[in-house]
Amino acid sequence: MSGPQFPKAKPERTSPGGLEKYISGTTLISSDGPAWKDVFVQVFSRNRVQQPFLVPTVAEPLIVWIMSGSATVEERELGGEWTANRVCVGDFFLTRSPAPYEMRWQADGDRPFQVMHLYVSIPLFEKIVRELLGKVGGNVTLKDVSGARDTALSHILSLLYGELAAENGGSVLFVEGLAQSLAVHLVRHYAIKDTEARAPNALPGSKLRRAIAFMVARLDQPFDLNSLAHEVGMSPFHFSRLFKKSTGMAPSRYFIRQRVAKAQQLLQETDTSIIEIGMTVGYSSPSHFAQVFRREAGLSPTDYRRG
């Protein structure tokens, strides 16, 4: 089915990076308000070429739905072989992956490449599992789906997008009904019912997004685990354990990756001096910044900017 079209973004240069803010492209719209307590929805316009980035594990089931354009999307487990899927409008990905993985893509054709990300809340998912299967939600997971097509799913997502784009933020009753219909459809058609293994411990998506946003807003400051854990209402030990399960790396390591991702963006998209960029991402010593950057990016800041 055809999705809505948006003006095509034409940045002169793009940056490789990580989750959401650091995936190249633009956030077009994001759900907010009382209607959206059961699903969290964002629509993105992606740049045409995306370098590999890490997709963290989150507790919620995630759907990625192609709304405009077409692309070859590749995925792999960390250190594994790439597998490719050619996708176009109406295709979708579904994941509740037990481990972080990597993704990259290259769009083709003339249309902008735009996608919807939708997270189903854990309370809603577990409620539907209990009602349909009579099981505890933690004992049921979902199949991983890459580049498939589901007419009923696309119809529900299209209706949700219509509510998301509405001026009043969407009808609470309609959105709640659509969210429940979506969860029922996922459990009926994609649940793995016979597993007795609990879903992997991972941070809820809301806490992961809040933690990453907290990091990104303080890249010029020293890493502070206690403040970060406090921001999401958890003990430092518990937060560190679940964050590593979600992203594959400790919070301090992820913080360094975000610093380097921001530096890459500034090197490619601005004429700011390398010394100033280093200070912007928390390195007062140019040699230390260059050492960390080379270790993470494989090139010196100067060579990266030239390249």
Stockholm file with secondary structure:
# STOCKHOLM 1.0

chainA/1-307         MSGPQFPKAKPERTSPGGLEKYISGTTLISSDGPAWKDVFVQVFSRNRVQQPFLVPTVAEPLIVWIMSGSATVEERELGGEWTANRVCVGDFFLTRSPAPYEMRWQADGDRPFQVMHLYVSIPLFEKIVRELLGKVGGNVTLKDVSGARDTALSHILSLLYGELAAENGGSVLFVEGLAQSLAVHLVRHYAIKDTEARAPNALPGSKLRRAIAFMVARLDQPFDLNSLAHEVGMSPFHFSRLFKKSTGMAPSRYFIRQRVAKAQQLLQETDTSIIEIGMTVGYSSPSHFAQVFRREAGLSPTDYRRG
#=GR chainA/1-307 SS CCCCCCCCCCCSSCCCCCSGGGSSEEEEEECCSGGGSSEEEEEEEECSEEEEEEECCCSSCEEEEEEECEEEEEEEETTSCCEEEEECTTEEEEECCSSCEEEEEEEESSSCEEEEEEEECHHHHHHHHHHHHCSCGGGCEECCEEEEECHHHHHHHHHHHHHHHSTTCCCHHHHHHHHHHHHHHHHHHHEETTCCSCCCCCCCHHHHHHHHHHHHTTTTSCCCHHHHHHHTTCCHHHHHHHHHHHHSSCHHHHHHHHHHHHHHHHHHHCCCCHHHHHHHTTCSCHHHHHHHHHHHHSSCHHHHHHC
#=GC SS_cons         CCCCCCCCCCCSSCCCCCSGGGSSEEEEEECCSGGGSSEEEEEEEECSEEEEEEECCCSSCEEEEEEECEEEEEEEETTSCCEEEEECTTEEEEECCSSCEEEEEEEESSSCEEEEEEEECHHHHHHHHHHHHCSCGGGCEECCEEEEECHHHHHHHHHHHHHHHSTTCCCHHHHHHHHHHHHHHHHHHHEETTCCSCCCCCCCHHHHHHHHHHHHTTTTSCCCHHHHHHHTTCCHHHHHHHHHHHHSSCHHHHHHHHHHHHHHHHHHHCCCCHHHHHHHTTCSCHHHHHHHHHHHHSSCHHHHHHC
//
